Amino acid sequence: MKIAWISYDHFEYSALHINAMNKEHQVLAVLPKPEDDHGEEIHLDDDVLRFLFENPRLRQPLKQYRSICSILNALTQFKPDVVHLQQGHLWLNFSLDKIRQLCPLVITVHDPRPHSGDKMTKKTPQWVIDYGFRQADHLIVHGKKLVDTVCQISGVSSNRVHVIPHVAMGNMTNQGNIDHRLTDPNTILFFGRIWDYKGLKYLIEAEPIISASCPDVKIIIAGQGDDFGKYRRLIKNSDRYIIDNDWITDQKRSDYFSQAGVVVLPYTDATQSGVVPVAYNFGKPVIASDVGALSDCVFNGKTGLLVPPKNPQELAHAIIRLLKDPLLARRMGHEGRNWVEGECSPKAVAKKHVEAYKKTVIYRACKLGLAFDVPPQIADSQTHLTKN
């Protein structure tokens, strides 16, 4: 099968999927050219076909038009069996009808609605994103609880929405034998981009309660986003914190997750989270707010604990429980590791994506009244697109 994967961001996520699917299928990675000041690299295997397009500012419509024309030309040359777009894009969404004239279209809905404090997504009007969702033949979400919401937004029936877990990011091979000697059981990790909906203020408010029971506790806050000043003003015991308010490299991420005794997601609202499979990848239990589809991956009492959102007291009690019982924390982390290996490894999610693509192609063929055979794997491409 020939698959064209289009994404304007989600680079690590995209690379893991593309590399895994490319082992059995032919994948064209359609991604923006790297920027000199961008901290996130795109780690694609050498044999992956790629088309790297110019990605001008959103307020430059003429340059955006030229960029989209180049994408459409690349797709025409590649002749994919299916195109898979991540979330959508302000300008590309208006060309999705042209893409659908080439082949079936799948869109992964990462966020049906913008989160509180998420300034980046507000640059694109919600109606434009919703319009894109409605153009898709099939949709993919990362949690069962998101299906109804996505169906209401897009008008797509539930049998055209596929639930596939979020891929485990990080190198699972290198972490296969987890060295728990690196773990400090008294260390709490809050990781990721810092926006209002991530609920960092509630972890900070919970800290005095935690410290009263666990005087050796340390809280690592690693990530960038909002102006951190408003969070610093909430901190009462600065000696309890290790703050890395910056872009987190792969090596730092590995160090922080290795050190953590527990990973905390005190979100106020959410769809899903890429942090959870990373935590499980390192054998760490997760304490999360019971919002969105987080309960689809944080199994209460088995791989972690779920707490009510915006409740520092309940959050503190859950954290104290695991800090005081490191054997329970390790057992939960082990269960999380087993789950992520079976459900969220790149190989596992790649297989589920290909199954969704085949169903999408069948759907389109039936809709058009065409005879259908699932396209075979195509080993040799005649396209002139570069592999470098």
N, C-alpha and C positions, 0 to 999 in steps of 0.2 A: 504494500500500500504506500502511496505517495502522500505525505502529510506536510502541509505548510503551517508553521507555527509563527504567529505574529504577536509581538509584545513590545510595548513602549517602555516597560519597566519589569519588575519581578525577575531580575536577571538570574540570580542563583536558582530560584524556583524553575525558571524556564530551562536553564542549562541542564538541570538534573533530568527533567522530562525528555528533552530533546536527545541527550546522550543515550538514555535508556532505550527510547523508541528506535533510535537510529541503528541499534544492533540487529534489528530484525526487519526494519522498514526503511524507506528512504525519506529523510526529513529535510526540509528546507527551513533553516532558522532565519526569520525575517525580523531583524532587530536594529535598533538605532546604532549609529557609529559611536564608539566610546568617546566620552569627553575627557579632556586632559585633567579636569579637576574633579572627575567622578571617582568616588572611593570604591565603588563596586565593580569588579571585573566580571567579564562573561567567560566562564571556563567551559568552552565547547571542545569536544574531541576533534582531533585533526581531520577525521574523515567526514565530518558533518558539513553538508552544503550550507552556505550562508549567503544572505543578501543583507548587507548593512546599509541602511538608508540615512540620509540627512534628517535630523530632527530639530527643525527651527523652533523658535518660541511660538506659543499658541497665537500671539497677537500679530503674527506674520503670515496672513492667509495665502499670499501668492507663493511664498516659499513652501508652505504646507501643501498647497496644490501640486507643486512640482514633486515634492517628496512622495505624495500619495500616487501620483502618476507613475513614478519609478517603481513603487511597490506593486501596482497593478501590472506593469510590464513584466516584472520578475515572476509574478504568479502565472501570467499567460505563458511565459517561456517554460516554467516548471511543469505546468499542467497537473496540479495536485488532484488527488481523489477527494480530499477534504481540506478545508482551511480552519485552523483553530486560533481564535483571537482571545487574548486575555483582557477581560473587563470591557474595553472599548477605548475610544479616543475622540476628542472633540471634533476633529476634522475627518478622520478616517471613517467614522460612523456614517457619514453622508455618502460614502462610496460602497457601503456594504451590499447594496443591491447589485452593483457591478461584480463584486466578488461572488455573489450567489449565482450570477449568470454563468460563472466558470465551473462551480462545484458546490457541494453542500457546505454550510457554515456552522461551526460549533463555537460557542462563546462560554468561557468560564466566568461566572459571576463571583468575583471575590468579595464584593460588598454591594448588596442590593440598594442600600442607602448609605450616605456618608455618615461617619461617626462624628460625635461632638468634638469640636476642636480640630478636626481634620481640614486644615486650610488648603492642602494640595488638591483634593477632589472638588473643592468649591470653585476651582477655576473652570470646570466644565459643568454647564447647567445640567441638572438632573434629568430634564426631559430629553436631552441629547443621549445620555447613557441609556435611559429607558427605551428610546427609539432603537438604539443598537440591539438591545436584548430582544426586541420584537422582530428583528430581522433574522435572527438565528433559526436554523432548522431544529437544533437541539442545544440545550444548555447544560452546564456542569456546575455543581455547587459542592462545597466541602462539608456539608452537614445536613442531616435529615430535616432538622427544624427550619431550614432555609427554603425548602421546596415550596411550601404554600405561599410564602412571601414572594418568591420569584415568579410563581405562576400568576399571582395577582398583578404583578408589575408588568409582566411581558405578555400575558394572554396565552402563553404556551401551556399546553396540557401537561399534567404531572408525568405522563408516560414518555415525555420528551425531555425530562430533566433527570440527569444522572448524578447520583451522590457518590463522590470519590474522595477519600480522605486527602488531607493536605500532605504533600510529600515531605519526608524527613530530610531536612537540610543539614549540611555537614557531611563529613566523610565517614560513612558507617563502617567501612572496611578498617580504617585506622582505630576506630573506637570499639571494635569487636570484643576485645578483652579490656573491660573497663577496670582501671586501677583505682580502687576506692581509697587507697592511701593518700591520694591527692585531695580527697574530700575533707572539708571542714564542716562537721555536722551542725555547727552553730552559725553557718553562713546562709543568709537568705539572698537570692538573686532576683532582681527586677531587671528584665532585659527587653530592649527594643526601642523603637521610636516613641518619644514621650509626647503624647497628646492628652487632652483632657479625658477622653474616654478610657484611657489606660488606667485611670484611678490611682495614680501614684500617691496623691494626697492622702488616701485612706490607709495605705501602707505606712506612710510617715506618721499619721495619727495613731496607728496601732503600735508603733515602736515603743513608747513608754510602758505600755501594758506588757509587751513581750520582754522588755529589758528587766522588768520587775521580777519575772519568773526565770529568765535566762540571761544572767548578767554578762555573759561572754558573747552575746549575739553580735553579729556583724551583718550589715545590709549593704549589698553591692547594687548600685544603680548604674546601669551601663546602657547608654543610648543618647541620641540627640533628638531635638524636636522643638518643643515650646521653650520660651525664655525660662531658664531654670531658676531665676531669681525668686519667683513666687513659691517654688518648692523649698528653696533654702530658708525662706522666712518661716516656714512651718516646722523646720527641724529643731527639736529641743535638745538633743544630745548628739552633737556633730561628731563626737568620737566614735559613735556606733556605725558611721557610714564610710563607705568607699565609693566615691562618685567619679564616674568617667563619662562626662557629658560631652561626647564626641562621637564621630564615626567609629564603629567598632570593627576592627580587622578580624579576619578569620582566626588568626592566632589568639587574639585577645578573647574572642568568643569562646574558643576551646578552653582557654585558661579559666575563664569565669564559670563556665558550666561545669568544668571538672572540679572546681573548688566548692561549688554550692552544695549545701545539704538539702535545700529545698528551693524550688522555683515558684515564684508567686505572680499571679496575674489578677490583680484586683480590679478588673475592668468594670466600668459602669454600663457599657453596652458593647456588643460584639457580634460578629457573624461567626468567624472561626479565628484560629491563631496559628501562625507558623512557629511560634515559640514552643508550643506544647510538644510537637514531634522532635524538636531539637533537644528539649529537656529529656524526653524518653530516650533519645539517641545516646545521651550520656548517662542513662540509668538513674535519672533524678525524678522524684515525685513532684507533682504539680498541685498547688493550691490555687483555685481559680474561683471567680465569681460565677454564679449560676446564671449566666446571661447568654443570649444568642444560641449558637450551636456548640458551645464549649462542653456541654454535657455529653456530646457525641464522641468526645475524645478524652475527656477527663472523667474517669469512671470512679464515682464517689466510693471511697473505702477500699478501692482496689489499686488504682494507679495514682491516686491522690485524693484530695478533698474538695468539695464544692461548698461555697459559703454564699450567703445573701450579698448582693451588691451594696456598696455604700455603707457598710457596717464594720467599722474598725474593730469593735469588740469581738464579733464573730470571727473576723479575719485573724485577729491576734490569738484567739483560743485555738484555732486550727493550726496556726504556725507553731504555737507552744507545744501542742500535742505531738507534732512530728519532731521538733527539736529535742524534746525530752525522751523520744523513743526512736533512736537512730536505726534500730533493727527494723522497726515498722517502716520507716522512711526508705530504707534500702530495699525491703521487700516490695514496696509499692513501685520504686524505681525499676526493679527487676521486671515486674509485671508490665510496666510501661514499655520497657525495652523489648519484651517479647511481642507486645501488641504492635509496636511500630515496625519491627522487622517483618511481621506477617502482612501488615496492612498498608504501611506507609513507605516502604523502601522504594527507590526509584523503579526497580524492576516490577514491583507489584502494582504501583500506580500507572506505570506505562501500559501494562497489560489491560488494566481497566479502561484507560483512555482509548486504546485501540478498539476494544469491544464497543465503546460508545460511538466511535467513528463509524464502525461497520453498521450499527443500528441507524445512524444518521443517514448514511448512504442508501440503505434499504428504504428508509422513510421517504427520502426524496424521490427515489425511483418509483415507489408505489404511488406517491402523490402525482407524479407525472405520467403514470400508467406505462412505465417502461419495463421491459424485461431486465432482470438484474442478476449479476454475478458479483460476488465480493471480489474486488480487484486483487490479483495475486501480488506477492512481494515483487518489487521491481529492483533487481540488483544493479543494473547498469543504466545510468541516465545519459541521455544525449545532450542535456542542457549545457550551455557554456558557462553557467554560474560557477564562481570560484569556490574551491574547497579550502581556501586559506583566509 
